[in-house]
């Protein structure tokens, strides 16, 4: 449990970074498009980590992201509607 969004996001970024460092692919589920965009931007800024975002905005492009989601080192952020 976290008392505020920033604490949750900090812990999440730490966990994603830790798992990503092992080379394992990471898939993070979010509850909204805004949350997926916010998390992806935070990963890019704080961890310098490239990630893909699936949020049902562009079906054709997102199909190719899904095809690469299990590749070693991949980080994919997805909303539950994607």
Secondary structure, 3 states (H helix, E strand, C coil): CCCCHHHHHHHHHHHHHHHHHCCCCEEEEECCHHHHHHHHHHHHHHCCCCCEEECCCCHHHHHHHHHHCCCCCCEEEEECCC
